[in-house]
Amino acid sequence: MGDVRDDVRAFALSLPEAVEDFPWGESVAKVRGKVFVFLGGSSAEGGRITVKLVESHAHALSVEGAEPTRYGLGRSGWVTVPLESAEVAVDVLRDWVEESYRIVAPKRLVAELDRR
């Protein structure tokens, strides 16, 4: 399971100007100071990610164990998805991370990503 979390983390940090931070003791990826993915839980716990989605929101919530993110974030489109789900391939998790990045990042950085 660590491989999936590590893969998703590496992908998130490969996006333009993405950096890792540890607020609340939890690993997150940020762009320009704004979180676009929470990389929660350790590999031993199975792990989970939390991303902000629009297009893929319903799909993400259809995954067993997925839920709207607590603390009111779910109302803003944030979804928490378990990494151990056999229903979700790593490529799909990467797509959701990228979608979340595109929602949170400044337009200039999204344009840079499109040029890659």
A tleap script that builds the chain and sets N, CA, C and O, in Angstrom:
source leaprc.protein.ff14SB
mol = sequence {
  NMET GLY ASP VAL ARG ASP ASP VAL ARG ALA
  PHE ALA LEU SER LEU PRO GLU ALA VAL GLU
  ASP PHE PRO TRP GLY GLU SER VAL ALA LYS
  VAL ARG GLY LYS VAL PHE VAL PHE LEU GLY
  GLY SER SER ALA GLU GLY GLY ARG ILE THR
  VAL LYS LEU VAL GLU SER HIE ALA HIE ALA
  LEU SER VAL GLU GLY ALA GLU PRO THR ARG
  TYR GLY LEU GLY ARG SER GLY TRP VAL THR
  VAL PRO LEU GLU SER ALA GLU VAL ALA VAL
  ASP VAL LEU ARG ASP TRP VAL GLU GLU SER
  TYR ARG ILE VAL ALA PRO LYS ARG LEU VAL
  ALA GLU LEU ASP ARG CARG
}
set mol.1.N position { 0.828 -1.195 0.000 }
set mol.1.CA position { 0.000 0.000 0.000 }
set mol.1.C position { 0.865 1.248 0.000 }
set mol.1.O position { 0.497 2.268 -0.583 }
set mol.2.N position { 2.009 1.167 0.652 }
set mol.2.CA position { 2.909 2.304 0.654 }
set mol.2.C position { 3.260 2.729 -0.754 }
set mol.2.O position { 3.486 3.910 -1.015 }
set mol.3.N position { 3.306 1.764 -1.667 }
set mol.3.CA position { 3.641 2.095 -3.044 }
set mol.3.C position { 2.603 3.006 -3.667 }
set mol.3.O position { 2.961 3.949 -4.372 }
set mol.4.N position { 1.325 2.750 -3.427 }
set mol.4.CA position { 0.265 3.584 -3.988 }
set mol.4.C position { 0.351 4.988 -3.407 }
set mol.4.O position { 0.307 5.968 -4.151 }
set mol.5.N position { 0.472 5.096 -2.103 }
set mol.5.CA position { 0.566 6.406 -1.454 }
set mol.5.C position { 1.805 7.142 -1.946 }
set mol.5.O position { 1.742 8.333 -2.250 }
set mol.6.N position { 2.932 6.436 -2.025 }
set mol.6.CA position { 4.174 7.064 -2.492 }
set mol.6.C position { 4.035 7.533 -3.934 }
set mol.6.O position { 4.520 8.607 -4.290 }
set mol.7.N position { 3.377 6.735 -4.760 }
set mol.7.CA position { 3.172 7.089 -6.164 }
set mol.7.C position { 2.308 8.349 -6.272 }
set mol.7.O position { 2.640 9.274 -7.013 }
set mol.8.N position { 1.211 8.376 -5.535 }
set mol.8.CA position { 0.308 9.527 -5.571 }
set mol.8.C position { 1.016 10.768 -5.038 }
set mol.8.O position { 0.869 11.853 -5.600 }
set mol.9.N position { 1.777 10.618 -3.967 }
set mol.9.CA position { 2.539 11.738 -3.400 }
set mol.9.C position { 3.540 12.268 -4.415 }
set mol.9.O position { 3.620 13.478 -4.631 }
set mol.10.N position { 4.304 11.379 -5.041 }
set mol.10.CA position { 5.314 11.793 -6.025 }
set mol.10.C position { 4.647 12.511 -7.196 }
set mol.10.O position { 5.160 13.520 -7.681 }
set mol.11.N position { 3.506 11.994 -7.650 }
set mol.11.CA position { 2.790 12.652 -8.742 }
set mol.11.C position { 2.357 14.054 -8.329 }
set mol.11.O position { 2.563 15.014 -9.071 }
set mol.12.N position { 1.759 14.173 -7.150 }
set mol.12.CA position { 1.290 15.481 -6.675 }
set mol.12.C position { 2.443 16.485 -6.630 }
set mol.12.O position { 2.292 17.636 -7.040 }
set mol.13.N position { 3.588 16.040 -6.132 }
set mol.13.CA position { 4.730 16.945 -5.989 }
set mol.13.C position { 5.415 17.242 -7.317 }
set mol.13.O position { 6.270 18.125 -7.386 }
set mol.14.N position { 5.047 16.511 -8.381 }
set mol.14.CA position { 5.613 16.775 -9.710 }
set mol.14.C position { 4.865 17.892 -10.439 }
set mol.14.O position { 5.322 18.363 -11.480 }
set mol.15.N position { 3.731 18.314 -9.908 }
set mol.15.CA position { 2.939 19.354 -10.554 }
set mol.15.C position { 3.597 20.720 -10.335 }
set mol.15.O position { 4.293 20.906 -9.336 }
set mol.16.N position { 3.393 21.679 -11.248 }
set mol.16.CA position { 4.072 22.978 -11.155 }
set mol.16.C position { 3.922 23.657 -9.798 }
set mol.16.O position { 2.815 23.878 -9.308 }
set mol.17.N position { 5.070 23.980 -9.207 }
set mol.17.CA position { 5.174 24.698 -7.927 }
set mol.17.C position { 4.541 23.981 -6.739 }
set mol.17.O position { 4.264 24.608 -5.716 }
set mol.18.N position { 4.311 22.682 -6.863 }
set mol.18.CA position { 3.750 21.924 -5.736 }
set mol.18.C position { 4.830 21.687 -4.687 }
set mol.18.O position { 5.981 21.403 -5.019 }
set mol.19.N position { 4.449 21.806 -3.428 }
set mol.19.CA position { 5.362 21.563 -2.308 }
set mol.19.C position { 4.633 20.738 -1.253 }
set mol.19.O position { 3.407 20.767 -1.153 }
set mol.20.N position { 5.412 20.011 -0.478 }
set mol.20.CA position { 4.834 19.231 0.618 }
set mol.20.C position { 4.912 20.042 1.897 }
set mol.20.O position { 5.884 20.760 2.133 }
set mol.21.N position { 3.894 19.925 2.709 }
set mol.21.CA position { 3.848 20.599 4.000 }
set mol.21.C position { 3.229 19.627 5.001 }
set mol.21.O position { 2.649 18.614 4.609 }
set mol.22.N position { 3.351 19.933 6.285 }
set mol.22.CA position { 2.850 19.034 7.328 }
set mol.22.C position { 2.022 19.770 8.377 }
set mol.22.O position { 2.334 19.704 9.566 }
set mol.23.N position { 0.966 20.474 7.951 }
set mol.23.CA position { 0.106 21.103 8.956 }
set mol.23.C position { -0.649 20.014 9.712 }
set mol.23.O position { -0.970 18.973 9.140 }
set mol.24.N position { -0.921 20.237 10.939 }
set mol.24.CA position { -1.667 19.278 11.767 }
set mol.24.C position { -0.977 17.919 11.793 }
set mol.24.O position { -1.621 16.921 12.117 }
set mol.25.N position { 0.309 17.849 11.463 }
set mol.25.CA position { 1.049 16.595 11.476 }
set mol.25.C position { 0.709 15.660 10.337 }
set mol.25.O position { 1.097 14.492 10.360 }
set mol.26.N position { -0.009 16.152 9.341 }
set mol.26.CA position { -0.439 15.323 8.206 }
set mol.26.C position { 0.209 15.853 6.933 }
set mol.26.O position { 0.296 17.064 6.728 }
set mol.27.N position { 0.664 14.936 6.077 }
set mol.27.CA position { 1.277 15.327 4.816 }
set mol.27.C position { 0.228 15.880 3.860 }
set mol.27.O position { -0.817 15.266 3.644 }
set mol.28.N position { 0.521 17.049 3.290 }
set mol.28.CA position { -0.346 17.642 2.276 }
set mol.28.C position { 0.523 18.150 1.136 }
set mol.28.O position { 1.710 18.416 1.322 }
set mol.29.N position { -0.070 18.281 -0.038 }
set mol.29.CA position { 0.589 18.936 -1.159 }
set mol.29.C position { -0.128 20.260 -1.370 }
set mol.29.O position { -1.357 20.331 -1.403 }
set mol.30.N position { 0.685 21.314 -1.513 }
set mol.30.CA position { 0.135 22.661 -1.676 }
set mol.30.C position { 0.683 23.288 -2.948 }
set mol.30.O position { 1.752 22.925 -3.438 }
set mol.31.N position { -0.075 24.230 -3.461 }
set mol.31.CA position { 0.390 25.084 -4.544 }
set mol.31.C position { 0.072 26.520 -4.132 }
set mol.31.O position { -1.074 26.858 -3.837 }
set mol.32.N position { 1.106 27.350 -4.118 }
set mol.32.CA position { 0.943 28.749 -3.697 }
set mol.32.C position { 0.233 28.870 -2.351 }
set mol.32.O position { -0.616 29.740 -2.160 }
set mol.33.N position { 0.594 27.983 -1.418 }
set mol.33.CA position { 0.054 28.052 -0.067 }
set mol.33.C position { -1.321 27.429 0.123 }
set mol.33.O position { -1.850 27.428 1.234 }
set mol.34.N position { -1.908 26.897 -0.953 }
set mol.34.CA position { -3.250 26.299 -0.853 }
set mol.34.C position { -3.150 24.784 -1.033 }
set mol.34.O position { -2.522 24.296 -1.973 }
set mol.35.N position { -3.780 24.054 -0.117 }
set mol.35.CA position { -3.766 22.588 -0.172 }
set mol.35.C position { -4.594 22.106 -1.356 }
set mol.35.O position { -5.709 22.579 -1.580 }
set mol.36.N position { -4.032 21.147 -2.123 }
set mol.36.CA position { -4.833 20.505 -3.165 }
set mol.36.C position { -4.971 19.009 -2.949 }
set mol.36.O position { -5.805 18.374 -3.595 }
set mol.37.N position { -4.175 18.426 -2.057 }
set mol.37.CA position { -4.386 17.027 -1.680 }
set mol.37.C position { -3.848 16.793 -0.269 }
set mol.37.O position { -2.737 17.202 0.070 }
set mol.38.N position { -4.667 16.123 0.542 }
set mol.38.CA position { -4.256 15.643 1.859 }
set mol.38.C position { -3.855 14.186 1.662 }
set mol.38.O position { -4.619 13.397 1.106 }
set mol.39.N position { -2.653 13.831 2.120 }
set mol.39.CA position { -2.163 12.449 1.986 }
set mol.39.C position { -2.223 11.800 3.356 }
set mol.39.O position { -1.191 11.559 3.983 }
set mol.40.N position { -3.421 11.519 3.816 }
set mol.40.CA position { -3.646 11.083 5.177 }
set mol.40.C position { -3.363 9.620 5.426 }
set mol.40.O position { -3.374 8.786 4.520 }
set mol.41.N position { -3.112 9.347 6.672 }
set mol.41.CA position { -2.916 7.965 7.111 }
set mol.41.C position { -1.580 7.406 6.683 }
set mol.41.O position { -1.015 7.800 5.663 }
set mol.42.N position { -1.096 6.495 7.471 }
set mol.42.CA position { 0.169 5.846 7.137 }
set mol.42.C position { -0.113 4.647 6.237 }
set mol.42.O position { -1.261 4.233 6.073 }
set mol.43.N position { 0.924 4.111 5.672 }
set mol.43.CA position { 0.785 2.915 4.838 }
set mol.43.C position { 0.190 1.776 5.654 }
set mol.43.O position { -0.611 0.994 5.143 }
set mol.44.N position { 0.584 1.681 6.931 }
set mol.44.CA position { 0.093 0.613 7.798 }
set mol.44.C position { -1.424 0.730 8.013 }
set mol.44.O position { -2.112 -0.275 8.191 }
set mol.45.N position { -1.937 1.977 7.992 }
set mol.45.CA position { -3.371 2.202 8.191 }
set mol.45.C position { -4.155 2.045 6.892 }
set mol.45.O position { -5.378 2.180 6.890 }
set mol.46.N position { -3.475 1.765 5.803 }
set mol.46.CA position { -4.157 1.654 4.523 }
set mol.46.C position { -4.103 2.945 3.735 }
set mol.46.O position { -4.086 2.919 2.504 }
set mol.47.N position { -4.075 4.059 4.416 }
set mol.47.CA position { -3.946 5.348 3.754 }
set mol.47.C position { -5.221 5.819 3.078 }
set mol.47.O position { -6.134 5.046 2.790 }
set mol.48.N position { -5.241 7.127 2.837 }
set mol.48.CA position { -6.375 7.746 2.161 }
set mol.48.C position { -5.879 9.068 1.579 }
set mol.48.O position { -4.868 9.618 2.015 }
set mol.49.N position { -6.605 9.555 0.597 }
set mol.49.CA position { -6.320 10.898 0.108 }
set mol.49.C position { -7.606 11.698 0.175 }
set mol.49.O position { -8.707 11.148 0.135 }
set mol.50.N position { -7.445 12.993 0.277 }
set mol.50.CA position { -8.572 13.907 0.249 }
set mol.50.C position { -8.289 14.919 -0.853 }
set mol.50.O position { -7.259 15.591 -0.848 }
set mol.51.N position { -9.220 15.015 -1.797 }
set mol.51.CA position { -9.054 15.898 -2.948 }
set mol.51.C position { -10.333 16.697 -3.182 }
set mol.51.O position { -11.422 16.281 -2.788 }
set mol.52.N position { -10.181 17.848 -3.827 }
set mol.52.CA position { -11.335 18.675 -4.185 }
set mol.52.C position { -11.706 18.343 -5.631 }
set mol.52.O position { -10.886 18.477 -6.539 }
set mol.53.N position { -12.952 17.908 -5.831 }
set mol.53.CA position { -13.373 17.468 -7.157 }
set mol.53.C position { -14.673 18.140 -7.580 }
set mol.53.O position { -15.516 18.485 -6.752 }
set mol.54.N position { -14.812 18.313 -8.880 }
set mol.54.CA position { -16.067 18.781 -9.464 }
set mol.54.C position { -16.544 17.722 -10.451 }
set mol.54.O position { -17.560 17.067 -10.220 }
set mol.55.N position { -15.813 17.555 -11.546 }
set mol.55.CA position { -16.203 16.586 -12.585 }
set mol.55.C position { -16.272 15.156 -12.055 }
set mol.55.O position { -17.199 14.416 -12.386 }
set mol.56.N position { -15.303 14.765 -11.238 }
set mol.56.CA position { -15.191 13.375 -10.770 }
set mol.56.C position { -15.803 13.148 -9.394 }
set mol.56.O position { -15.657 12.068 -8.821 }
set mol.57.N position { -16.481 14.148 -8.864 }
set mol.57.CA position { -16.994 14.080 -7.496 }
set mol.57.C position { -17.884 12.857 -7.268 }
set mol.57.O position { -17.676 12.110 -6.312 }
set mol.58.N position { -18.867 12.650 -8.135 }
set mol.58.CA position { -19.801 11.524 -7.958 }
set mol.58.C position { -19.076 10.187 -8.094 }
set mol.58.O position { -19.353 9.249 -7.347 }
set mol.59.N position { -18.150 10.102 -9.045 }
set mol.59.CA position { -17.386 8.860 -9.221 }
set mol.59.C position { -16.596 8.545 -7.949 }
set mol.59.O position { -16.614 7.414 -7.464 }
set mol.60.N position { -15.906 9.548 -7.417 }
set mol.60.CA position { -15.105 9.331 -6.209 }
set mol.60.C position { -15.977 8.879 -5.045 }
set mol.60.O position { -15.595 7.983 -4.293 }
set mol.61.N position { -17.142 9.492 -4.892 }
set mol.61.CA position { -18.031 9.113 -3.788 }
set mol.61.C position { -18.623 7.723 -3.961 }
set mol.61.O position { -19.093 7.127 -2.992 }
set mol.62.N position { -18.605 7.197 -5.189 }
set mol.62.CA position { -19.147 5.859 -5.430 }
set mol.62.C position { -18.187 4.754 -4.997 }
set mol.62.O position { -18.573 3.586 -4.944 }
set mol.63.N position { -16.953 5.107 -4.690 }
set mol.63.CA position { -15.953 4.128 -4.252 }
set mol.63.C position { -16.275 3.700 -2.822 }
set mol.63.O position { -16.558 4.537 -1.965 }
set mol.64.N position { -16.230 2.396 -2.573 }
set mol.64.CA position { -16.518 1.891 -1.229 }
set mol.64.C position { -15.550 2.502 -0.218 }
set mol.64.O position { -14.335 2.463 -0.412 }
set mol.65.N position { -16.087 3.056 0.845 }
set mol.65.CA position { -15.274 3.667 1.890 }
set mol.65.C position { -15.016 5.148 1.675 }
set mol.65.O position { -14.494 5.812 2.570 }
set mol.66.N position { -15.368 5.682 0.512 }
set mol.66.CA position { -15.195 7.118 0.259 }
set mol.66.C position { -16.306 7.882 0.968 }
set mol.66.O position { -17.394 7.352 1.190 }
set mol.67.N position { -16.023 9.128 1.320 }
set mol.67.CA position { -17.023 9.949 1.996 }
set mol.67.C position { -16.724 11.425 1.776 }
set mol.67.O position { -15.582 11.804 1.519 }
set mol.68.N position { -17.765 12.258 1.880 }
set mol.68.CA position { -17.500 13.696 1.855 }
set mol.68.C position { -16.570 14.022 3.031 }
set mol.68.O position { -16.740 13.486 4.126 }
set mol.69.N position { -15.621 14.873 2.809 }
set mol.69.CA position { -14.646 15.196 3.845 }
set mol.69.C position { -15.321 15.908 5.012 }
set mol.69.O position { -16.214 16.735 4.829 }
set mol.70.N position { -14.879 15.570 6.193 }
set mol.70.CA position { -15.452 16.153 7.419 }
set mol.70.C position { -15.055 17.621 7.564 }
set mol.70.O position { -14.400 18.188 6.690 }
set mol.71.N position { -15.452 18.212 8.657 }
set mol.71.CA position { -15.143 19.596 9.019 }
set mol.71.C position { -15.732 20.589 8.018 }
set mol.71.O position { -15.198 21.684 7.835 }
set mol.72.N position { -16.830 20.204 7.371 }
set mol.72.CA position { -17.489 21.103 6.438 }
set mol.72.C position { -16.865 21.170 5.066 }
set mol.72.O position { -17.405 21.826 4.175 }
set mol.73.N position { -15.731 20.503 4.872 }
set mol.73.CA position { -15.060 20.551 3.572 }
set mol.73.C position { -15.853 19.816 2.494 }
set mol.73.O position { -15.774 20.173 1.318 }
set mol.74.N position { -16.612 18.801 2.879 }
set mol.74.CA position { -17.407 18.042 1.925 }
set mol.74.C position { -18.390 18.920 1.166 }
set mol.74.O position { -18.669 18.676 -0.008 }
set mol.75.N position { -18.916 19.946 1.840 }
set mol.75.CA position { -19.855 20.859 1.180 }
set mol.75.C position { -19.172 21.656 0.070 }
set mol.75.O position { -19.837 22.163 -0.833 }
set mol.76.N position { -17.857 21.765 0.137 }
set mol.76.CA position { -17.094 22.510 -0.877 }
set mol.76.C position { -16.523 21.598 -1.955 }
set mol.76.O position { -15.733 22.043 -2.787 }
set mol.77.N position { -16.916 20.323 -1.950 }
set mol.77.CA position { -16.467 19.418 -3.003 }
set mol.77.C position { -15.314 18.501 -2.635 }
set mol.77.O position { -14.842 17.742 -3.482 }
set mol.78.N position { -14.851 18.553 -1.394 }
set mol.78.CA position { -13.741 17.696 -0.962 }
set mol.78.C position { -14.250 16.286 -0.655 }
set mol.78.O position { -15.285 16.112 -0.012 }
set mol.79.N position { -13.506 15.286 -1.126 }
set mol.79.CA position { -13.853 13.878 -0.946 }
set mol.79.C position { -12.637 13.147 -0.375 }
set mol.79.O position { -11.507 13.371 -0.809 }
set mol.80.N position { -12.879 12.282 0.592 }
set mol.80.CA position { -11.824 11.447 1.154 }
set mol.80.C position { -12.009 10.033 0.620 }
set mol.80.O position { -13.076 9.435 0.757 }
set mol.81.N position { -10.944 9.509 0.006 }
set mol.81.CA position { -10.997 8.212 -0.678 }
set mol.81.C position { -9.921 7.284 -0.109 }
set mol.81.O position { -8.761 7.680 0.004 }
set mol.82.N position { -10.299 6.051 0.252 }
set mol.82.CA position { -9.286 5.110 0.736 }
set mol.82.C position { -8.373 4.670 -0.407 }
set mol.82.O position { -8.833 4.438 -1.525 }
set mol.83.N position { -7.075 4.556 -0.117 }
set mol.83.CA position { -6.114 4.129 -1.130 }
set mol.83.C position { -6.142 2.630 -1.367 }
set mol.83.O position { -5.725 2.164 -2.427 }
set mol.84.N position { -6.626 1.870 -0.398 }
set mol.84.CA position { -6.574 0.413 -0.530 }
set mol.84.C position { -7.711 -0.161 -1.367 }
set mol.84.O position { -7.762 -1.372 -1.581 }
set mol.85.N position { -8.615 0.675 -1.841 }
set mol.85.CA position { -9.757 0.190 -2.605 }
set mol.85.C position { -9.326 -0.457 -3.914 }
set mol.85.O position { -8.575 0.131 -4.693 }
set mol.86.N position { -9.805 -1.663 -4.146 }
set mol.86.CA position { -9.512 -2.357 -5.401 }
set mol.86.C position { -10.276 -1.719 -6.556 }
set mol.86.O position { -9.983 -1.984 -7.721 }
set mol.87.N position { -11.266 -0.870 -6.227 }
set mol.87.CA position { -12.094 -0.226 -7.243 }
set mol.87.C position { -11.385 0.916 -7.962 }
set mol.87.O position { -11.841 1.363 -9.014 }
set mol.88.N position { -10.271 1.392 -7.403 }
set mol.88.CA position { -9.625 2.584 -7.941 }
set mol.88.C position { -8.176 2.300 -8.308 }
set mol.88.O position { -7.365 1.949 -7.452 }
set mol.89.N position { -7.861 2.455 -9.583 }
set mol.89.CA position { -6.487 2.282 -10.057 }
set mol.89.C position { -5.666 3.523 -9.701 }
set mol.89.O position { -6.211 4.608 -9.502 }
set mol.90.N position { -4.368 3.344 -9.626 }
set mol.90.CA position { -3.468 4.456 -9.318 }
set mol.90.C position { -3.640 5.585 -10.340 }
set mol.90.O position { -3.585 6.760 -9.978 }
set mol.91.N position { -3.844 5.240 -11.595 }
set mol.91.CA position { -4.037 6.267 -12.629 }
set mol.91.C position { -5.246 7.149 -12.319 }
set mol.91.O position { -5.212 8.357 -12.550 }
set mol.92.N position { -6.302 6.549 -11.799 }
set mol.92.CA position { -7.505 7.316 -11.449 }
set mol.92.C position { -7.202 8.228 -10.265 }
set mol.92.O position { -7.620 9.386 -10.252 }
set mol.93.N position { -6.481 7.718 -9.276 }
set mol.93.CA position { -6.095 8.554 -8.136 }
set mol.93.C position { -5.270 9.743 -8.608 }
set mol.93.O position { -5.472 10.865 -8.143 }
set mol.94.N position { -4.337 9.503 -9.532 }
set mol.94.CA position { -3.523 10.594 -10.092 }
set mol.94.C position { -4.417 11.602 -10.815 }
set mol.94.O position { -4.224 12.811 -10.688 }
set mol.95.N position { -5.389 11.105 -11.569 }
set mol.95.CA position { -6.320 12.007 -12.270 }
set mol.95.C position { -7.067 12.893 -11.276 }
set mol.95.O position { -7.255 14.085 -11.519 }
set mol.96.N position { -7.489 12.309 -10.160 }
set mol.96.CA position { -8.207 13.090 -9.157 }
set mol.96.C position { -7.299 14.123 -8.503 }
set mol.96.O position { -7.737 15.236 -8.214 }
set mol.97.N position { -6.046 13.768 -8.268 }
set mol.97.CA position { -5.084 14.729 -7.713 }
set mol.97.C position { -4.900 15.884 -8.701 }
set mol.97.O position { -4.878 17.051 -8.308 }
set mol.98.N position { -4.770 15.547 -9.980 }
set mol.98.CA position { -4.599 16.596 -10.990 }
set mol.98.C position { -5.845 17.482 -11.088 }
set mol.98.O position { -5.731 18.701 -11.219 }
set mol.99.N position { -7.020 16.880 -11.026 }
set mol.99.CA position { -8.254 17.675 -11.058 }
set mol.99.C position { -8.302 18.633 -9.871 }
set mol.99.O position { -8.664 19.800 -10.027 }
set mol.100.N position { -7.939 18.146 -8.695 }
set mol.100.CA position { -7.926 18.984 -7.505 }
set mol.100.C position { -6.916 20.121 -7.665 }
set mol.100.O position { -7.199 21.264 -7.306 }
set mol.101.N position { -5.740 19.803 -8.204 }
set mol.101.CA position { -4.717 20.814 -8.458 }
set mol.101.C position { -5.272 21.897 -9.388 }
set mol.101.O position { -5.114 23.089 -9.126 }
set mol.102.N position { -5.917 21.478 -10.465 }
set mol.102.CA position { -6.453 22.426 -11.452 }
set mol.102.C position { -7.505 23.349 -10.840 }
set mol.102.O position { -7.636 24.498 -11.262 }
set mol.103.N position { -8.254 22.864 -9.854 }
set mol.103.CA position { -9.266 23.678 -9.181 }
set mol.103.C position { -8.607 24.705 -8.263 }
set mol.103.O position { -9.069 25.843 -8.170 }
set mol.104.N position { -7.540 24.310 -7.591 }
set mol.104.CA position { -6.920 25.134 -6.556 }
set mol.104.C position { -5.822 26.065 -7.096 }
set mol.104.O position { -5.663 27.182 -6.605 }
set mol.105.N position { -5.077 25.615 -8.090 }
set mol.105.CA position { -3.911 26.359 -8.582 }
set mol.105.C position { -4.313 27.606 -9.378 }
set mol.105.O position { -5.387 27.655 -9.977 }
set mol.106.N position { -3.433 28.607 -9.373 }
set mol.106.CA position { -3.673 29.782 -10.218 }
set mol.106.C position { -3.703 29.384 -11.702 }
set mol.106.O position { -3.050 28.424 -12.111 }
set mol.107.N position { -4.460 30.129 -12.486 }
set mol.107.CA position { -4.613 29.830 -13.916 }
set mol.107.C position { -3.272 29.729 -14.645 }
set mol.107.O position { -3.113 28.892 -15.534 }
set mol.108.N position { -2.322 30.564 -14.281 }
set mol.108.CA position { -1.017 30.551 -14.942 }
set mol.108.C position { -0.323 29.201 -14.762 }
set mol.108.O position { 0.310 28.698 -15.690 }
set mol.109.N position { -0.441 28.617 -13.573 }
set mol.109.CA position { 0.188 27.321 -13.321 }
set mol.109.C position { -0.566 26.195 -14.013 }
set mol.109.O position { 0.047 25.220 -14.447 }
set mol.110.N position { -1.878 26.313 -14.122 }
set mol.110.CA position { -2.661 25.318 -14.864 }
set mol.110.C position { -2.245 25.373 -16.340 }
set mol.110.O position { -2.106 24.336 -16.988 }
set mol.111.N position { -2.050 26.579 -16.859 }
set mol.111.CA position { -1.599 26.731 -18.252 }
set mol.111.C position { -0.223 26.109 -18.441 }
set mol.111.O position { 0.047 25.493 -19.473 }
set mol.112.N position { 0.650 26.267 -17.448 }
set mol.112.CA position { 1.983 25.648 -17.509 }
set mol.112.C position { 1.848 24.117 -17.543 }
set mol.112.O position { 2.553 23.447 -18.298 }
set mol.113.N position { 0.963 23.583 -16.744 }
set mol.113.CA position { 0.722 22.143 -16.729 }
set mol.113.C position { 0.210 21.683 -18.101 }
set mol.113.O position { 0.637 20.641 -18.598 }
set mol.114.N position { -0.679 22.433 -18.704 }
set mol.114.CA position { -1.208 22.088 -20.026 }
set mol.114.C position { -0.131 22.098 -21.102 }
set mol.114.O position { -0.219 21.348 -22.075 }
set mol.115.N position { 0.883 22.939 -20.936 }
set mol.115.CA position { 1.969 23.006 -21.916 }
set mol.115.C position { 2.940 21.837 -21.799 }
set mol.115.O position { 3.705 21.582 -22.730 }
set mol.116.N position { 2.926 21.128 -20.687 }
set mol.116.CA position { 3.883 20.019 -20.474 }
set mol.116.C position { 3.631 18.880 -21.417 }
set mol.116.O position { 4.339 17.874 -21.373 }
savepdb mol mol.pdb
quit
